[in-house]
Amino acid sequence: MAKAGGFLNWPPVEGIISDLDGVAYRGNDAIVDAIQAFAAWQAAGVPLCFVTNNSTHTPEDIVRKLESFGLSIAPKDVVTSAITAAELIRTRYPDFMRVFVIGAPSLVRAVTGMGFEVTDRKPQAVVMGLDRQITHEKMRIAVDAILNGAAFIGTNPDLLLPTAGGFEPGAGATITAVAAATKVEPLIVGKPEPHMIETAIARLGTARSATMMIGDQIATDIQAGKRAGLSTVLVTTGVPPREDPSLVPPDFIVSSLAEIGMWPALAGRQRERRG
């Protein structure tokens, strides 16, 4: 693990995958130096793909939010846990038709978009994401369905989400409660699992050895990047890092993306000259 100065000895970076909450913004407030860094790398020809465990937003929502901060991307440049969860259920359980959803409208749309019926009547699967209107009744339905054999899928294990004024409970807090009640471990599709990272790599079209993963959480972002075989950067603008010797550490730690400088951009120019 190294500080930012070690970037000079790093292999070329030809593509960047990054988390959003705690990296590009906190709540509704931009992290200005991060937005500036992404814009500079993008202008230099380095492709970007953002991955988010937050299932309450569609890619189009993210596009509009980043545009309001001055960064222009396309919906294909965003991979959400909601879309990934719906795709994974369809792949793992091709015969399922009925799904109970605890989450935001964006998660419901992702599930129905894959051809599932969203229902609380004898669901074959329960999928849980961040639900700011969570109720005891919703959790009761989920617990009952899982105890009766329904598959249990969670969008992500995030216990905390950064906000402009501090932190709020993440989807992982309620997913953990249902798991404790049922004694059934959920299938997690978001980080630290590599599902979204694999999708992002495919969209970038870059080699793993030349792709960088940026995140603010060692337990989710960094582990996902490492499991996908990427170099990783922890930026300390989001959730405070916790010491855990069981986790693979990031390759670099920075307090601002400005510390990375234009190294990815220089690599992007090298790629363009080779092309």
N, C-alpha and C positions, 0 to 999 in steps of 0.2 A: 504494500500500500504506500502511495507516495503523494506528496503535495503537488501543486500545479506545475512547478518548475520541471518536473519529469516529463511533461508533454513533448519536450524537444527530442526525447529518445523513444517516442512512441511510434508504432507502425502507422502508415498513412490511414487517414479516416476519410472514407468515401461515402458514408451514409450515417445518419443520426436517427436513433429511435429515442424518444423522450416521453417521460411521464408529464402530466399537466399540473394537477393540483400540487402546490408546494414547489413547483419548478418554474412554470410559466406565469402562474398567478396564485394568489391566495384569496379564495372566495371570489368576489367581484373586482378585486384589485390586481392590476398587472404587477409583476415583478419586472420592473422596467429594464434593468440590465440584461435579464434573460431574453426578453422580447427583442432587444437590440442585437444580442448575440445570434439568436435564431435568424433574424432578418439578414444579418451580415453573412452568415454561412449560406443561407438560401440564395442570396444575391451572387455569391461566388460559385454557385453551381452544385452545392452539397444538398442532396435530397433529404427531406425530413419526413418522419412519420411519427405521429403522436399516439400513445397508447394510454388508456385511462381505465382504472378499475371502477370508476364512478359510472353506474348504470342509469343515472337520472338524466343524461344528456344524449342526444343523437349526434352523429357526426356533423350534421348541419348546424346544430346548436353550437358546437365547438368552433366551427368555421366562423360563425357570426361573432362569437365572443372574442376570438383572436383577432379578427378584422377590426373590432372596436379598439383593440390595443395597438393596431398598426401592423399586424402580421397577416399576410394573405396566404391561405392554403386552400386546398380542395377537400371535399368530403372523403375522397379516397385516401387522404393523408391522415385519417383518424381511424383508429381501431378501438371500439368500446367493448366493455365486458358484457353489455346487454346483447349485442349482436353475436359476440363469440359464444355466449351461453346458449342462445337459440340454435346456432349452427351446431354446437356440440351435442345438444339433446337430439337433434335430428340425425346426426351421424351415429351416436351411440345407441339410440333407441328408435330405429326407423319405423317400428310398428306403433309407437305411441301416438295418441291423438289428443288426450286431455291433460292439461297442465294447470296447476294452481300457481299463481304469481303473487308474490309479495314484493312490491317495488314500485317504481315510478311509471308513469304512462309510457315512457320510452322503452322500458323493459317489456311492458305488455305488447307494444307495437312490434318489437323485435320478435317476440314469441309468436304472435299471430301472423307475422310476415313469413314465418317458416311453415305456415299451414296448420298450426296447432289451435285447438279450442281452449280458451282460457276459462276455467270453471272451477268451482269448489265442490262439484259433485263427482265423487269417485275419481279424482285425478290420478293419472299414472305417474306423474312427476310433480315435484314441488321445486320451484326455482325462486330463490330469495336474493334480492338486491337491496340497495338503500331505499328505505321507505320512511319518509319523514311524517307520515300519517299512520305509522304502525299502531296496531291495537292488539289487545289480548285475544280478541276473537280471531283475527287473522292468524296469530300464532297458534291458537287452539286448532284451527282447521289444518294448518301445516303439520303440527305434531300428530294429529289423528291420522292424516293421510300417510305420513311416513311410517307410523307404527303399523299401518295396514299394508305396507309393502311398496309405497310410492318411492321412486327414485328421488334423491335429495341433491339438488344442485345449488351451489352458491356462486354469485358473480365474483366475489372477492372476499378476502379475510381481513380487510382493513378495519382495525378497531377505532382509529381516529382519522378524522379528515381536517386539514388545516382550513381555517376561515380567516377573514380579515381581522377578527378580534381575538382569535385563539384557536380552539379546536371544538369539534362536535363528534358524537359517536358515529362510526362508520357502519357499513353493512355487516362487517364481521362481528359486531357486538350482538346483533339480534340473531345472526346465523349461529353463533356460538351458543346462545341461549336455547335455540331449538335443538341443536346437536346434543347439548347436555340433557335436555328433557327426554330425547328419544334414544340416546346412546348410539346414534348413527352418525358416522362421519360424512360430511357432504363432499361431493365432487366439486372442487373449486376450479373455476375456469380462468379467473384473473390471476394477476401476479400474486404470489411468486411462481405460479405455474407458468410454463413458457408458451402457452397456446397463443396469446395475443402477440407475443414477440415473433413467433414463427410466421404469423400472418403479416406482420409489419416487414419482416425481412423479405418475404416474397413480393410485397408491394414495392419495396425499394429496389429490388433486383441487385443488391450489393452482396459481396462476399462477407461471410461472418468475420473473417480476419480483418476486414476493413470497415466494420460497422461498430458504432459506439452507442452504448445505452446510458442514458442520463436519468437519474431519479433522486428523490429526497428521502427514500426509506430503504434501509439495508434489508429489512425482512421481506420486502415485497419486490421493489424495483430492481435492486442489485441482485437478489437471488434469481429472479426471472432472467435477467440478462446473462448471468453466469451459466444458468441451466441451458440457455440457448447458445452458449459458446462465444459470447461477446465480451469486449473490453467494457468496463463500467466506470462511471463517474458518479460519485455522491455529491450533491450540492446541498448545503446545510441551510437552505431557505425555507424548508418545510417542517415536517415532523422531526423533533429532536432525536438524534440517533441514540440507540440504547446498546450498551455493551452486551454482546451475546457471542461467546466463543464458538458456539455451534454453527454460526453463520459464516459463509464465505465473505470476506471483506471486499470492498470495492478496490479497483486498481488505483483510483485517485479520489481525493477529497478536496472540494473547493467550497469557498463561502459565497462565490458568485460565478456565474458562467462567464463573466468578463475575464476571469483568471485563465480560462482556456485560450483566450485570444483567438487569433486567426489560423491556428494550426489546422483545423478541419477545412477551412477555406483554401489554404495553401495546398492541401491534399487534393481538394476538388479541382483546382487549377491544373495540378499535375495530371489528374485523370483526363481532363479535357485535352491537354496537349498530347497525351498518349492516343486519345481517340482520333 
